[in-house]
């Protein structure tokens, strides 16, 4: 089993490609010969990515600067993708908040649901019919280990990722005989570069160095898992521990423990 082969007409789509896992996924796909459509709000960063990938890997990279959290802004992209030959979709864009939901900005919480869940659903609905008709395609959804359990002080994020986690595994059952791969990436904390002690954010200080996973490794193992049509890939010790805890530890025990950890993240954000 393998990923759909790159061709002149096919494109791999990566959302949230301006940083982190998204940029690493775009780079790894280009390394494997796939031409791309990269999507994020920061068009200038995407343009720099385009120039680097086209120079280093001789692929074609198309830039789509788009706020996927805005339904009106993403509709033109959905219309375009529905008519393109999309071989791979990497639903990576997402945001998170920490703290008691009653104290958070309601509009931003709604934006989080739009980006983490609704936009991913929309993108899949746009590209899936073409994949089914061609009997070829691959979808990587970046869910989260946080989506396996209730997490007080991270309620909207955990719930939005729970949707994506469950939808991915449900979709997988529907398309298993249609030549389409569906893999859920459920990462824990991911660090893009080494950070000096004096420059670490509150989150960096709270999560020990040994629990961080770098983006290049995450992208590589995720695409390898997608090529094998693996149901779920969970890179890193913290995400693996959260997945086990979410699946096997009674929620009445686990939720308060994890909730206290996320409450500290919220306090750190407020203090920063």
matplotlib code that plots the C-alpha trace (Angstrom):
import matplotlib.pyplot as plt

x = [0.0, 1.2, 0.1, -1.4, 1.5, 2.3, 1.3, 1.3, -2.4, -2.7, -2.3, -1.8, -3.5, -2.1, -3.9, -2.2, 0.9, 2.5, 4.1, 4.5, 3.2, 1.6, 4.8, 6.6, 3.9, 4.1, 7.9, 7.8, 5.2, 7.3, 10.3, 8.3, 7.5, 4.0, 2.9, 0.9, -1.8, -0.8, -3.4, -3.1, -4.0, -0.4, 0.1, 3.6, 4.8, 3.2, 4.9, 8.3, 7.4, 6.4, 9.7, 11.7, 9.9, 9.9, 13.6, 14.6, 12.3, 11.2, 7.5, 4.7, 3.3, 0.1, -0.6, -4.1, -4.2, -7.5, -9.0, -10.6, -12.4, -14.6, -17.3, -17.6, -13.8, -13.4, -16.2, -14.3, -11.5, -14.0, -15.5, -12.1, -11.0, -14.2, -13.2, -9.5, -7.7, -6.9, -4.9, -4.0, -5.7, -4.0, -6.4, -4.0, -5.1, -6.4, -6.3, -6.7, -7.7, -7.1, -9.1, -12.7, -14.9, -17.1, -14.1, -13.0, -14.0, -17.2, -16.5, -13.0, -14.5, -17.0, -14.0, -12.2, -15.1, -15.3, -11.6, -11.0, -14.2, -16.5, -13.7, -12.2, -15.6, -16.2, -12.8, -13.4, -16.9, -15.3, -12.6, -14.1, -16.5, -13.5, -11.4, -14.3, -14.8, -11.1, -10.9, -7.8, -7.0, -5.6, -6.9, -4.8, -6.8, -4.8, -6.9, -5.5, -4.9, -7.0, -10.0, -10.0, -11.3, -13.2, -10.7, -12.0, -10.3, -9.8, -13.4, -13.9, -10.6, -11.1, -14.7, -13.7, -10.9, -13.2, -15.4, -12.5, -11.2, -14.5, -15.4, -12.0, -12.5, -16.1, -15.2, -12.5, -15.1, -17.1, -14.3, -12.2, -13.2, -13.0, -9.2, -9.0, -6.8, -7.9, -5.5, -5.9, -2.8, -3.2, -0.2, 0.7, 3.0, 5.1, 8.2, 9.5, 12.9, 15.1, 14.3, 16.7, 15.6, 15.2, 13.0, 10.6, 6.9, 4.9, 3.8, 7.4, 8.3, 5.4, 6.0, 9.4, 11.8, 11.7, 8.0, 8.2, 8.3, 9.7, 7.6, 9.8, 9.6, 5.8, 5.3, 7.4, 5.8, 2.3, 2.7, 4.3, 1.2, -1.1, 0.7, 0.0, -3.6, -3.0, -6.0, -4.2, -0.7, 0.3, 3.8, 5.5, 5.3, 2.8, 0.3, 0.6, 0.1, -3.0, -4.4, -4.1, -5.5, -8.4, -9.3, -8.8, -9.0, -12.4, -13.4, -14.4, -10.8, -9.0, -10.9, -10.1, -6.4, -6.0, -8.3, -5.9, -3.0, -4.9, -6.0, -2.3, -1.9, -4.8, -3.2, 0.1, -1.6, -3.2, 0.1, 2.1]
y = [0.0, 3.5, 7.1, 8.1, 8.7, 12.3, 13.4, 16.6, 17.2, 16.0, 18.2, 17.5, 20.0, 21.0, 23.4, 25.4, 25.2, 28.4, 26.8, 23.7, 20.3, 21.8, 23.3, 20.0, 18.0, 20.2, 19.9, 16.1, 15.8, 17.9, 15.8, 12.8, 14.5, 15.8, 19.2, 21.2, 23.6, 25.2, 27.0, 29.4, 32.9, 34.2, 34.5, 36.0, 33.0, 30.6, 32.5, 31.9, 28.3, 28.0, 29.5, 27.1, 24.0, 24.7, 25.4, 22.4, 19.8, 20.9, 20.6, 23.1, 24.9, 26.9, 29.4, 30.0, 32.6, 31.9, 32.2, 28.7, 29.7, 32.1, 30.1, 32.9, 33.1, 29.3, 28.8, 29.8, 27.4, 24.6, 25.3, 25.2, 22.0, 20.2, 20.7, 19.9, 16.5, 16.3, 13.2, 13.9, 16.2, 17.0, 18.7, 20.3, 23.8, 24.3, 26.4, 25.9, 27.8, 27.0, 28.0, 27.9, 28.4, 30.9, 33.2, 32.9, 35.0, 33.4, 34.5, 32.9, 29.7, 29.6, 30.3, 27.3, 25.0, 26.4, 25.8, 22.6, 20.7, 22.4, 23.5, 20.0, 18.5, 20.9, 20.2, 16.5, 16.9, 19.0, 16.5, 13.1, 12.7, 13.1, 10.6, 8.1, 8.5, 8.0, 5.2, 6.9, 9.3, 9.8, 12.0, 12.8, 14.5, 16.1, 15.3, 15.1, 12.8, 15.5, 14.3, 11.0, 12.3, 15.2, 17.9, 20.7, 24.0, 22.8, 22.0, 23.5, 22.1, 18.6, 18.5, 19.8, 17.2, 14.5, 15.2, 14.9, 11.8, 10.0, 11.3, 10.1, 6.6, 6.5, 7.8, 5.2, 2.4, 3.9, 4.2, 1.2, -0.5, 2.6, 2.9, 5.8, 5.9, 7.7, 8.2, 10.1, 11.9, 12.3, 14.3, 15.6, 18.6, 19.3, 21.6, 23.2, 24.1, 24.1, 26.9, 28.4, 28.1, 31.9, 32.1, 29.2, 30.0, 28.9, 25.8, 25.0, 25.1, 23.0, 20.2, 18.4, 18.4, 14.6, 14.7, 17.1, 15.7, 17.6, 18.4, 16.8, 13.4, 13.9, 14.6, 11.7, 9.0, 10.5, 10.2, 6.8, 5.7, 7.2, 5.3, 2.1, 3.2, 2.9, 3.9, 6.2, 7.4, 8.7, 10.1, 10.9, 9.6, 12.2, 11.7, 7.9, 8.2, 10.4, 8.0, 5.1, 7.1, 8.3, 4.9, 2.8, 5.1, 5.9, 9.5, 10.4, 9.8, 11.1, 14.3, 16.2, 15.3, 16.4, 19.4, 20.7, 20.5, 22.5, 25.0, 25.7, 26.4, 28.9, 30.6, 30.7, 32.3, 35.0, 35.7, 35.9]
z = [0.0, -0.7, -1.2, -4.5, -6.9, -7.8, -11.3, -13.2, -12.5, -8.9, -5.9, -2.2, 0.0, 3.4, 5.7, 8.4, 6.3, 7.6, 10.7, 12.8, 11.7, 8.6, 7.2, 8.0, 6.2, 3.1, 3.1, 3.5, 0.7, -1.6, -0.7, -1.9, -5.2, -4.6, -6.0, -3.4, -2.6, 0.8, 2.8, 5.8, 6.7, 6.4, 2.7, 2.9, 4.9, 2.4, -0.4, 1.2, 1.7, -2.0, -3.2, -0.9, -1.9, -5.6, -5.4, -3.3, -4.7, -8.2, -7.5, -8.1, -5.1, -5.2, -2.4, -1.0, 1.7, 3.5, 6.9, 7.1, 10.3, 8.3, 6.3, 3.7, 3.2, 2.8, 0.4, -2.7, -1.7, -1.3, -4.7, -6.3, -4.6, -5.6, -9.2, -8.8, -8.8, -5.1, -4.3, -0.6, 1.9, 5.2, 7.6, 9.9, 10.7, 14.3, 17.4, 21.2, 24.3, 28.0, 31.0, 32.2, 29.2, 31.0, 31.2, 27.6, 24.6, 23.2, 19.6, 19.7, 21.1, 18.1, 15.8, 17.3, 16.5, 13.0, 12.3, 14.2, 13.2, 10.6, 8.2, 8.2, 7.5, 4.7, 3.1, 3.2, 1.7, -1.1, -2.2, -1.3, -4.3, -6.7, -4.7, -4.7, -8.5, -9.1, -6.5, -5.2, -2.4, 1.1, 4.0, 7.0, 9.8, 12.6, 15.6, 19.1, 22.1, 23.9, 21.8, 23.6, 27.0, 28.6, 29.6, 31.9, 31.1, 27.5, 26.7, 23.3, 21.9, 23.3, 22.0, 18.5, 18.3, 19.6, 16.6, 14.2, 15.9, 15.6, 12.2, 10.8, 12.1, 10.9, 7.4, 7.3, 7.6, 4.7, 2.2, 3.1, -0.2, -2.4, -2.6, -0.1, 2.9, 6.1, 9.0, 12.2, 13.6, 17.3, 18.5, 21.9, 22.3, 19.2, 19.2, 16.0, 17.3, 20.4, 22.8, 25.3, 28.9, 29.3, 26.2, 27.0, 27.3, 30.2, 28.2, 27.4, 31.1, 32.1, 29.6, 30.2, 27.2, 26.9, 26.1, 23.1, 19.5, 16.6, 13.6, 11.0, 12.7, 13.2, 9.5, 8.3, 10.5, 9.8, 6.0, 6.4, 8.4, 5.8, 3.1, 5.0, 5.7, 9.4, 11.4, 13.9, 14.5, 17.9, 18.0, 21.2, 24.8, 26.1, 23.4, 23.7, 27.5, 26.9, 24.4, 26.8, 29.7, 27.6, 26.4, 29.6, 32.6, 34.1, 33.1, 36.6, 37.7, 34.6, 33.8, 37.1, 36.9, 33.3, 34.0, 36.7, 34.2, 31.6, 34.3, 34.8, 31.1, 31.3, 34.2, 32.3, 29.3, 31.5, 33.3, 30.0]

ax = plt.figure().add_subplot(projection="3d")
ax.plot(x, y, z, "-o")
ax.set_aspect("equal")
plt.show()
